Amino acid sequence: MEWTMTANAPGTAALMQGNEAIVRGAVEAGIHFAASYPGSPSSQILGMLGKIARERNFYAEWSTNEVCAIQACMGASFAGARALCVVKQNGLLCTADALHCGAQQGVKGGLVVVTSDDPSAHSSTNEFDSRWQAQSASVALLEPTTMQEAKDMIPYAFELSERVGQIVIVRLTTRVCHGRGCVTLGELPEENRPLERVREWDRMVCVSYMHGPMLEKLEALRGAFNESPYNHYSGPEGARDLIVAGGTGRLYAQEAVKRLGVQDRVGLLSLGALWPLPEDYILKHLRAAERVLILEEVDPFLEQGLEALAGRERLSLTFLGRDHGALPKIGELDPDNVEKAISVLTGAPLPEKRLPEGAGKTPLPVRELTFCAGCPHRATFYLLKKALRQEKNPGIVVGDIGCYFMAGQSAGQYGYQACNCMGSGVSMAEGLGQLTHYGLDQKVVTICGDSTFFHTIMPGIVNAVYQSANMLLIVLDNSATAMTGFQPHPGTGLTAMGDRARPMDIQKILEAIGCEVEVADPFETVQAEKTLRRMLARRGMNVLIMRQPCATLKTKERKGKKPRVWVDQSRCIGEGCGCDKHCSRVWGCPGNTWDFSTGKAQIDPVTCVGCGVCAKLCPAGAIQVEGGEEA
């Protein structure tokens, strides 16, 4: 795939994932600079850019957080560089201050922000809609539907950005990021254009009198969008039934219209350049219509915009969409709900669906999200729950965002009680910790990962130390940004371009701030539990670093054989054990299963990674660990 990203072979067809198409588009645009903080569903974009950065002579970095990423891109833009910032919907919200100020000050070199939204929250805690941020900041918004558009829109976005001196957002969704399609390659520049020297009287400053010029740029973009090649119409002229689609809605609509047999009377208006609304282009079709269905993900962004436009023009139209009950208010579009909505629009009957005999009668078992086999977080939350249950009063556990978010379920003994957004845990705990001076008689614990520590936690720690909060911060140091694909962070000693760097020492940073810090290995359960209890007994701002590499990462890097973990069923008491299937029911590691033929515990040798923690917890001593050579 790296060859496809860098091959100067215009006209060649290649099968690409949407994230790969974005990378190819950035290379064809001749970018100088790229920055991101990892977040699904777009994590692969910067990872691929980092691999080819030297070959194509540009710079790529995994930034400490999204604010660092977008502001670094603004700095690069000041020197005339084409800069690409990649975030997910939560990350775009993190950048809000920088984004709005950047829109007011403007850009010099093109600055494109790729944001990836996650309708139905497949790999997120929410399904926020990024389009509102483009509207709020008064910047242009593009949304591709196909992999070809994903590639082609990136050079187009850079051209728009430089034409009007403004940030441009390209919004993706999960199905575009992870879907695959055929892409025709364009030509690569022989070399990136030279950078510009920043001159004495050059200015990129956010001041209030730049508000007017910012709005003028938006109107200039509206004119360009009325002629944009990414807005197009198919169907009969003057259709009374009109579908307006953004993003994946277009593909679902094309399929459903054909299946319902209404191609001859339904118009499909597809908007890829959708903010500022290309009003003249849209009105040509609205004036002929009587009923309008809007297909979009997730919020009624287009729906409300079109209703306002129709109201201003005094058009009498019936609107259908997220706001009007034709589509669910939450979640992804899919072939079924789009087909049903088009049936409501047109009155065409839905085709009969015949299910296999017996289908739907047996409910599918519910599968909770869980930690991987051998995940050190499972041990940490097991020990934390055990320790807090033996306190006089129940403790309070406030969480953060990462793999350990699953601690709110059985995987982590239902250890989480509150979690807001990335970086919020330490400050929520600080608020609770202050109340311990005023009668709150509970231990306050907050959790963060090593990547989150660098991303947003440090200002909260400074505040908690300075304000003398009583709380315990547990840093889960598993040596990677594990949740999004093992991208490096400042504690790993590796950059996006593969360079070695001096790793930041979390313990030394915390001690420099003024925290009392101890380190424990959650797999050494007896010692780790003692350390945890000792830390819980202390007053003030204390930190326990639970240090054990991610099990998946260790498995990838292991050079020798993994330890063999197995159950001596002659020692396993089975159903008669007072533990009540502790290994599989309570501990719950995917590697711990049950042999129903014998009524005894067993280990799945394929799933088990050989951490051996379950052997330390088995009350009958039936679980055995043999051999193995660690990396």
C-alpha distance (Angstrom), angle and dihedral (degrees) to the residues before:
residue distance angle dihedral
M1 . . .
E2 3.81 . .
W3 3.81 87.5 .
T4 3.82 89.6 55.6
M5 3.79 90.4 50.7
T6 3.81 94.0 53.8
A7 3.82 105.7 25.6
N8 3.80 114.1 117.5
A9 3.79 92.9 -143.3
P10 3.81 108.2 130.6
G11 3.78 113.6 -164.1
T12 3.81 93.9 25.3
A13 3.80 114.2 131.6
A14 3.82 118.7 -134.7
L15 3.79 134.6 177.5
M16 3.79 106.0 -121.6
Q17 3.75 140.6 177.0
G18 3.81 112.7 -129.0
N19 3.82 91.7 -109.3
E20 3.82 89.3 52.7
A21 3.80 90.3 49.9
I22 3.82 89.7 55.3
V23 3.81 89.8 52.8
R24 3.80 92.0 49.7
G25 3.81 90.0 48.2
A26 3.81 90.8 51.8
V27 3.82 90.9 51.3
E28 3.81 91.4 48.3
A29 3.82 88.2 50.0
G30 3.81 90.3 55.9
I31 3.79 98.6 -123.0
H32 3.81 120.4 -166.0
F33 3.81 99.5 -167.2
A34 3.81 138.8 26.7
A35 3.81 130.3 -179.4
S36 3.79 135.4 173.5
Y37 3.79 146.6 153.6
P38 3.83 110.3 -134.5
G39 3.78 118.0 -100.3
S40 3.79 131.5 150.8
P41 2.98 133.9 -85.8
S42 3.83 92.8 31.6
S43 3.84 102.2 34.7
Q44 3.81 93.6 114.4
I45 3.82 94.1 63.0
L46 3.81 98.0 74.4
G47 3.80 91.2 35.2
M48 3.81 90.2 59.9
L49 3.80 92.7 41.7
G50 3.81 89.4 53.8
K51 3.81 91.2 54.9
I52 3.82 94.5 53.7
A53 3.81 99.4 32.6
R54 3.80 96.4 102.0
E55 3.77 93.9 44.4
R56 3.83 91.0 53.3
N57 3.82 94.5 36.5
F58 3.80 101.1 -119.6
Y59 3.81 133.9 117.5
A60 3.82 124.9 -111.6
E61 3.80 129.7 -178.7
W62 3.77 142.3 176.9
S63 3.79 97.8 -132.8
T64 3.79 122.8 -147.6
N65 3.81 89.1 -113.1
E66 3.81 140.3 -15.2
V67 3.81 94.3 -91.7
C68 3.80 89.9 57.2
A69 3.81 88.8 47.7
I70 3.81 98.4 52.6
Q71 3.79 94.2 40.5
A72 3.81 91.0 50.1
C73 3.80 87.4 52.2
M74 3.81 89.5 51.8
G75 3.78 89.7 52.5
A76 3.81 90.7 51.1
S77 3.81 90.2 48.2
F78 3.82 89.4 56.5
A79 3.83 88.0 65.9
G80 3.81 91.6 49.8
A81 3.81 94.6 -98.9
R82 3.77 122.5 148.2
A83 3.80 103.3 -122.4
L84 3.80 129.8 -168.2
C85 3.82 121.7 -160.6
V86 3.83 117.8 -168.9
V87 3.82 121.9 -162.5
K88 3.80 140.1 148.0
Q89 3.81 124.2 -121.8
N90 3.82 93.9 -85.1
G91 3.80 90.6 47.0
L92 3.80 91.6 52.8
L93 3.79 88.5 55.4
C94 3.83 88.3 51.8
T95 3.81 89.3 56.5
A96 3.83 94.4 50.2
D97 3.81 97.0 114.6
A98 3.80 93.2 44.9
L99 3.82 92.2 42.8
H100 3.79 95.0 51.9
C101 3.80 93.6 43.8
G102 3.80 90.5 45.2
A103 3.79 90.8 52.8
Q104 3.79 90.1 53.0
Q105 3.81 95.1 47.5
G106 3.82 93.4 41.6
V107 3.80 129.5 -149.5
K108 3.80 137.8 -95.0
G109 3.78 106.2 -160.6
G110 3.80 111.9 39.6
L111 3.81 114.5 -80.8
V112 3.80 117.0 -164.4
V113 3.80 122.6 -178.3
V114 3.81 114.8 -158.3
T115 3.79 110.1 -159.7
S116 3.81 122.3 -174.6
D117 3.79 118.3 -153.8
D118 3.79 123.8 -159.9
P119 3.84 111.3 -146.2
S120 3.81 110.2 -162.7
A121 3.84 87.5 18.1
H122 3.81 98.1 -104.2
S123 3.81 92.3 167.4
S124 3.81 101.8 10.4
T125 3.77 141.7 67.5
N126 3.81 91.5 -121.6
E127 3.81 143.7 16.2
F128 3.81 100.7 -128.5
D129 3.81 114.4 174.6
S130 3.82 111.9 -126.0
R131 3.80 94.6 -161.4
W132 3.79 92.2 83.4
Q133 3.80 89.3 62.3
A134 3.81 90.7 58.9
Q135 3.79 90.2 50.6
S136 3.80 92.8 45.5
A137 3.82 93.9 48.3
S138 3.84 93.0 42.1
V139 3.80 94.7 -124.9
A140 3.79 131.4 134.9
L141 3.80 120.7 -89.5
L142 3.80 127.4 -156.1
E143 3.81 125.6 -177.9
P144 3.82 122.3 -169.1
T145 3.78 123.4 -150.8
T146 3.80 102.3 -171.0
M147 3.79 134.1 38.4
Q148 3.81 89.1 -110.9
E149 3.79 90.5 55.9
A150 3.80 90.9 46.4
K151 3.81 89.1 58.8
D152 3.79 97.5 39.8
M153 3.79 96.0 46.0
I154 3.81 93.8 62.4
P155 3.85 96.7 65.9
Y156 3.83 87.8 39.4
A157 3.83 90.2 52.4
F158 3.81 91.9 51.0
E159 3.81 90.8 50.0
L160 3.82 90.8 51.0
S161 3.81 91.3 46.5
E162 3.79 92.6 53.7
R163 3.81 94.5 40.3
V164 3.82 92.7 60.3
G165 3.84 100.6 20.1
Q166 3.79 94.3 -118.5
I167 3.83 142.1 121.3
V168 3.82 114.8 -99.2
I169 3.83 123.3 -156.3
V170 3.80 122.1 -149.4
R171 3.79 110.1 -163.7
L172 3.80 121.0 -154.1
T173 3.79 130.0 -178.6
T174 3.80 129.8 -149.3
R175 3.81 94.9 -97.2
V176 3.80 91.0 53.6
C177 3.83 94.0 43.9
H178 3.80 94.4 50.0
G179 3.80 101.6 26.6
R180 3.79 121.7 96.8
G181 3.77 131.9 -136.3
C182 3.76 144.1 154.3
V183 3.82 114.1 -80.8
T184 3.80 127.3 -170.4
L185 3.79 109.6 -142.6
G186 3.77 122.1 -126.5
E187 3.79 129.5 -149.6
L188 3.80 121.0 -73.5
P189 3.80 120.8 -136.1
E190 3.81 112.4 -108.0
E191 3.78 88.1 -129.5
N192 3.79 135.5 -10.1
R193 3.78 114.7 -94.6
P194 3.82 114.7 -97.2
L195 3.78 119.5 -91.5
E196 3.80 120.5 -110.2
R197 3.78 124.4 -118.9
V198 3.82 111.2 -118.7
R199 3.79 104.9 -119.1
E200 3.78 128.3 -146.5
W201 3.79 95.4 -104.1
D202 3.81 98.1 38.8
R203 3.78 111.4 120.6
M204 3.82 136.9 -166.0
V205 3.80 100.5 164.9
C206 3.81 127.6 146.9
V207 3.80 106.2 -132.5
S208 3.79 129.7 151.1
Y209 3.81 96.3 -107.8
M210 3.83 88.6 63.8
H211 3.81 90.0 68.0
G212 3.81 92.8 86.0
P213 3.82 95.1 50.1
M214 3.82 88.6 47.8
L215 3.81 90.6 58.7
E216 3.80 90.5 46.0
K217 3.80 88.9 56.2
L218 3.80 89.1 52.8
E219 3.80 91.4 54.2
A220 3.80 90.6 48.5
L221 3.80 88.1 54.5
R222 3.81 91.1 49.3
G223 3.79 88.8 59.1
A224 3.80 90.8 49.0
F225 3.80 91.2 49.5
N226 3.80 92.1 54.9
E227 3.82 85.4 66.6
S228 3.80 98.2 34.5
P229 3.82 116.6 136.6
Y230 3.82 88.0 -142.1
N231 3.81 92.6 68.2
H232 3.79 112.8 73.3
Y233 3.79 143.3 154.8
S234 3.78 132.9 -140.7
G235 3.79 130.0 -178.2
P236 3.80 136.6 50.1
E237 3.78 119.7 -23.3
G238 3.78 113.9 -103.1
A239 3.81 94.5 14.6
R240 3.79 113.4 -173.5
D241 3.78 91.7 -155.7
L242 3.80 107.5 58.8
I243 3.80 129.9 -177.6
V244 3.79 117.1 -160.5
A245 3.79 110.9 -164.4
G246 3.78 135.2 -175.0
G247 3.79 124.9 -168.6
T248 3.80 116.7 -25.4
G249 3.81 91.1 -0.9
R250 3.79 88.9 84.0
L251 3.81 94.2 60.4
Y252 3.79 93.7 45.6
A253 3.81 89.7 48.4
Q254 3.80 94.2 50.6
E255 3.80 90.3 52.5
A256 3.82 95.5 45.1
V257 3.82 95.3 45.5
K258 3.78 90.0 54.2
R259 3.81 93.1 45.7
L260 3.82 91.7 50.4
G261 3.82 92.0 45.5
V262 3.82 95.7 -127.9
Q263 3.82 99.1 123.8
D264 3.82 91.6 118.6
R265 3.81 95.1 59.7
V266 3.80 108.0 28.4
G267 3.80 124.3 80.7
L268 3.80 121.0 -152.9
L269 3.81 116.4 -152.6
S270 3.82 109.5 -171.5
L271 3.79 118.7 -163.5
G272 3.80 117.9 -161.4
A273 3.82 94.1 155.4
L274 3.77 96.8 49.8
W275 3.81 110.2 153.7
P276 2.93 124.1 85.6
L277 3.79 85.6 33.7
P278 3.82 110.7 -113.1
E279 3.79 89.2 -128.5
D280 3.82 100.6 177.8
Y281 3.79 91.3 50.2
I282 3.81 92.9 47.4
L283 3.81 94.9 45.5
K284 3.82 92.0 57.9
H285 3.79 87.4 67.1
L286 3.81 100.0 32.8
R287 3.81 92.3 57.6
A288 3.79 91.6 60.7
A289 3.81 95.5 43.7
E290 3.80 131.7 89.7
R291 3.80 100.7 -177.2
V292 3.81 125.4 32.5
L293 3.82 127.1 -167.8
I294 3.81 117.3 -167.0
L295 3.82 118.5 -154.6
E296 3.80 114.1 -166.1
E297 3.81 143.6 130.7
V298 3.01 125.4 -88.5
D299 3.81 119.7 -29.9
P300 3.83 127.1 33.3
F301 3.81 90.7 -101.9
L302 3.81 97.2 138.1
E303 3.78 91.7 32.7
Q304 3.79 93.5 59.7
G305 3.80 92.0 41.8
L306 3.81 92.8 52.4
E307 3.80 92.6 45.5
A308 3.80 90.3 52.5
L309 3.81 90.7 47.7
A310 3.82 92.2 49.0
G311 3.79 91.1 47.1
R312 3.80 92.1 51.1
E313 3.82 90.0 50.7
R314 3.84 91.2 44.0
L315 3.78 93.8 -122.6
S316 3.79 116.6 163.1
L317 3.79 103.9 -137.0
T318 3.78 137.3 151.7
F319 3.80 110.6 -131.6
L320 3.80 125.5 -156.5
G321 3.79 127.0 -174.7
R322 3.78 143.2 87.0
D323 3.80 93.9 -28.1
H324 3.80 95.5 45.4
G325 3.79 101.6 49.5
A326 3.81 100.1 -106.4
L327 3.81 89.2 110.9
P328 3.81 133.4 28.3
K329 3.79 114.0 -90.2
I330 3.81 91.7 -130.2
G331 3.79 137.9 36.6
E332 3.77 137.2 32.0
L333 3.75 128.8 -41.2
D334 3.79 112.7 -110.8
P335 3.83 136.2 178.7
D336 3.81 92.5 -95.6
N337 3.80 100.9 49.9
V338 3.82 92.2 41.9
E339 3.82 92.0 49.7
K340 3.80 90.0 49.5
A341 3.83 91.6 49.6
I342 3.82 92.3 50.2
S343 3.80 88.6 48.9
V344 3.82 88.4 56.0
L345 3.82 89.9 47.5
T346 3.81 96.2 50.4
G347 3.78 104.5 23.8
A348 3.82 89.4 -124.5
P349 3.82 111.3 149.4
L350 3.78 117.6 -111.3
P351 3.80 113.2 -112.5
E352 3.78 114.1 -106.3
K353 3.78 113.6 -102.1
R354 3.77 117.3 -148.2
L355 3.78 114.6 -157.8
P356 3.80 122.5 -158.8
E357 3.79 113.8 -95.5
G358 3.79 110.4 -80.0
A359 3.82 94.2 12.9
G360 3.78 114.0 146.0
K361 3.80 94.8 15.4
T362 3.79 95.5 98.2
P363 3.82 112.2 57.9
L364 3.78 115.8 -132.5
P365 3.81 115.0 -114.8
V366 3.78 115.2 -103.4
R367 3.80 112.6 -114.3
E368 3.79 115.7 -157.9
L369 3.75 121.7 -149.9
T370 3.78 109.7 -102.7
F371 3.79 143.8 179.4
C372 3.79 118.2 -91.4
A373 3.79 118.5 -98.9
G374 3.80 108.3 -79.0
C375 3.81 94.6 15.0
P376 3.83 109.0 160.0
H377 3.82 90.2 -144.2
R378 3.82 89.9 69.3
A379 3.81 90.1 59.7
T380 3.81 93.0 45.3
F381 3.79 94.4 53.3
Y382 3.79 92.0 42.8
L383 3.81 90.1 55.6
L384 3.80 92.6 42.2
K385 3.79 93.4 52.1
K386 3.81 90.7 46.9
A387 3.81 92.1 50.3
L388 3.80 95.8 45.7
R389 3.80 92.9 48.9
Q390 3.77 89.1 60.5
E391 3.80 93.4 53.2
K392 3.80 118.4 103.3
N393 3.81 90.8 -114.0
P394 3.82 126.1 24.7
G395 3.77 113.3 -93.0
I396 3.80 127.2 -126.0
V397 3.82 118.4 -121.8
V398 3.79 117.7 -164.4
G399 3.78 117.5 -171.8
D400 3.77 143.5 -159.8
I401 3.81 138.2 -152.3
G402 3.81 122.1 -70.1
C403 3.81 139.6 76.6
Y404 3.79 86.4 -50.3
F405 3.82 89.8 66.6
M406 3.82 83.9 88.5
A407 3.81 87.8 70.0
G408 3.80 85.8 90.2
Q409 3.81 86.1 74.6
S410 3.79 133.6 56.5
A411 3.83 90.8 -78.3
G412 3.81 88.3 73.5
Q413 3.80 98.3 32.2
Y414 3.83 88.3 -101.2
G415 3.78 85.9 -71.5
Y416 3.82 99.4 156.2
Q417 3.77 119.8 84.1
A418 3.80 100.3 169.3
C419 3.79 137.2 16.4
N420 3.77 127.5 166.7
C421 3.80 118.7 166.8
M422 3.79 137.7 -36.3
G423 3.80 110.1 -56.2
S424 3.81 94.8 9.5
G425 3.80 99.2 104.8
V426 3.79 98.2 78.4
S427 3.81 93.3 49.7
M428 3.81 93.9 45.4
A429 3.80 87.3 51.7
E430 3.80 90.7 47.6
G431 3.80 89.2 57.6
L432 3.80 91.0 50.7
G433 3.79 91.1 42.6
Q434 3.81 90.8 57.3
L435 3.80 89.6 55.6
T436 3.81 89.9 61.4
H437 3.83 84.8 75.7
Y438 3.82 88.8 57.5
G439 3.79 104.1 47.3
L440 3.81 106.8 -69.2
D441 3.81 101.3 135.1
Q442 3.81 101.0 -167.6
K443 3.79 132.5 102.2
V444 3.81 111.5 -111.9
V445 3.80 119.0 -144.7
T446 3.79 129.9 177.7
I447 3.79 129.5 -173.0
C448 3.80 133.6 -150.3
G449 3.79 137.3 163.3
D450 3.79 127.0 -122.8
S451 3.80 94.3 -104.6
T452 3.81 91.8 46.0
F453 3.81 88.4 49.5
F454 3.80 90.0 64.3
H455 3.82 94.0 35.8
T456 3.82 101.3 59.1
I457 3.78 113.9 -28.9
M458 3.80 103.0 88.7
P459 3.84 99.1 74.1
G460 3.81 88.9 50.9
I461 3.80 91.1 50.8
V462 3.80 91.1 51.0
N463 3.80 89.2 51.2
A464 3.82 93.6 47.4
V465 3.82 92.6 49.8
Y466 3.79 93.9 45.1
Q467 3.81 92.4 47.3
S468 3.86 92.8 46.4
A469 3.80 96.8 -124.1
N470 3.80 119.3 -178.9
M471 3.80 105.2 -128.3
L472 3.79 145.9 114.8
L473 3.80 121.0 -125.9
I474 3.80 114.7 -160.4
V475 3.81 112.4 -160.1
L476 3.80 111.0 -158.0
D477 3.80 100.2 -149.7
N478 3.80 106.9 -169.9
S479 3.83 95.3 154.4
A480 3.82 97.5 -114.2
T481 3.79 148.6 57.7
A482 3.79 83.9 -104.4
M483 3.80 102.1 171.0
T484 3.80 94.9 62.6
G485 3.80 102.3 36.8
F486 3.83 111.9 -64.6
Q487 3.79 97.0 -74.3
P488 3.82 113.4 172.3
H489 3.80 123.6 -104.3
P490 3.83 131.9 -172.9
G491 3.80 91.4 -80.3
T492 3.82 95.5 56.8
G493 3.81 100.6 62.7
L494 3.81 94.7 -129.5
T495 3.83 132.6 103.4
A496 3.80 132.0 -148.9
M497 3.80 89.9 -102.2
G498 3.82 92.3 53.4
D499 3.80 97.7 -103.5
R500 3.78 121.2 143.5
A501 3.79 115.2 -119.7
R502 3.78 134.5 179.3
P503 3.82 104.7 -89.1
M504 3.79 118.8 -126.9
D505 3.80 111.9 -117.3
I506 3.80 109.7 -131.8
Q507 3.80 93.3 -162.3
K508 3.80 93.8 52.5
I509 3.81 91.8 46.7
L510 3.81 90.8 52.4
E511 3.79 93.1 46.7
A512 3.80 90.3 49.4
I513 3.80 89.3 53.8
G514 3.82 89.2 52.9
C515 3.81 104.8 -101.0
E516 3.78 126.4 143.4
V517 3.82 101.4 -122.5
E518 3.79 134.6 -168.9
V519 3.80 130.5 172.9
A520 3.80 127.1 -142.1
D521 3.80 138.1 171.9
P522 3.85 110.1 -127.8
F523 3.81 89.8 -151.5
E524 3.81 89.4 62.3
T525 3.78 88.0 70.1
V526 3.82 101.2 178.6
Q527 3.79 96.3 49.2
A528 3.82 93.4 38.7
E529 3.81 91.1 53.1
K530 3.81 91.6 50.7
T531 3.81 90.8 50.2
L532 3.80 91.4 47.5
R533 3.80 92.7 51.4
R534 3.81 90.9 48.2
M535 3.81 91.3 51.3
L536 3.81 92.4 47.9
A537 3.81 89.7 55.4
R538 3.80 93.6 56.9
R539 3.79 124.8 91.5
G540 3.77 122.9 -136.9
M541 3.79 131.4 38.3
N542 3.83 106.8 -32.4
V543 3.79 131.3 173.5
L544 3.79 130.6 -156.8
I545 3.81 115.6 -168.7
M546 3.81 110.1 -153.7
R547 3.80 100.6 -158.7
Q548 3.79 121.3 -167.7
P549 3.82 124.9 123.8
C550 3.81 119.6 -110.6
A551 3.81 109.4 -86.4
T552 3.80 93.4 -132.3
L553 3.79 90.6 50.9
K554 3.81 91.4 48.8
T555 3.79 90.7 49.9
K556 3.81 90.7 53.0
E557 3.80 91.9 49.4
R558 3.83 99.0 39.6
K559 3.79 112.6 119.1
G560 3.80 100.9 -175.5
K561 3.78 134.5 43.1
K562 3.76 119.3 -60.6
P563 3.83 117.9 -119.7
R564 3.79 115.2 -91.1
V565 3.78 113.2 -121.5
W566 3.80 117.7 -168.3
V567 3.80 142.1 156.0
D568 3.78 121.9 -111.5
Q569 3.79 94.3 -145.0
S570 3.80 91.7 -166.7
R571 3.83 87.1 67.4
C572 3.82 96.9 37.4
I573 3.82 108.6 98.7
G574 3.80 90.4 -158.9
E575 3.80 116.2 -171.5
G576 3.80 90.0 0.9
C577 3.81 94.1 59.5
G578 3.76 114.9 112.5
C579 3.80 87.3 -134.7
D580 3.85 90.8 73.0
K581 3.82 94.8 -137.3
H582 3.81 91.3 -40.4
C583 3.82 93.5 171.4
S584 3.81 97.3 55.6
R585 3.81 102.9 21.5
V586 3.82 103.4 39.2
W587 3.79 105.3 19.3
G588 3.80 88.2 38.9
C589 3.81 101.7 -174.3
P590 3.84 110.5 163.3
G591 3.80 87.3 -124.9
N592 3.83 91.6 61.6
T593 3.80 109.7 79.9
W594 3.80 138.1 157.6
D595 3.79 130.2 -109.6
F596 3.81 102.7 -142.6
S597 3.80 92.2 -174.5
T598 3.81 91.7 64.3
G599 3.79 100.5 21.6
K600 3.81 89.7 -124.2
A601 3.78 136.7 117.7
Q602 3.79 120.7 -97.6
I603 3.81 139.1 -179.6
D604 3.81 122.9 -122.5
P605 3.84 101.1 -132.0
V606 3.82 92.4 -159.4
T607 3.81 96.1 53.2
C608 3.82 99.1 35.7
V609 3.81 115.2 94.8
G610 3.80 95.2 -168.1
C611 3.82 101.4 -110.6
G612 3.82 90.2 141.5
V613 3.82 96.9 -150.7
C614 3.81 92.3 127.3
A615 3.84 88.7 58.7
K616 3.81 89.2 59.0
L617 3.80 91.9 50.6
C618 3.83 100.0 44.1
P619 3.84 106.1 110.2
A620 3.81 92.4 -154.4
G621 3.80 95.1 47.4
A622 3.81 89.0 -125.9
I623 3.80 97.4 134.6
Q624 3.79 112.4 85.6
V625 3.83 131.9 -164.4
E626 3.78 121.5 -156.2
G627 3.81 134.4 -175.5
G628 3.78 125.1 -44.2
E629 3.77 133.3 150.8
E630 3.76 117.7 -124.1
A631 3.80 122.5 -142.8
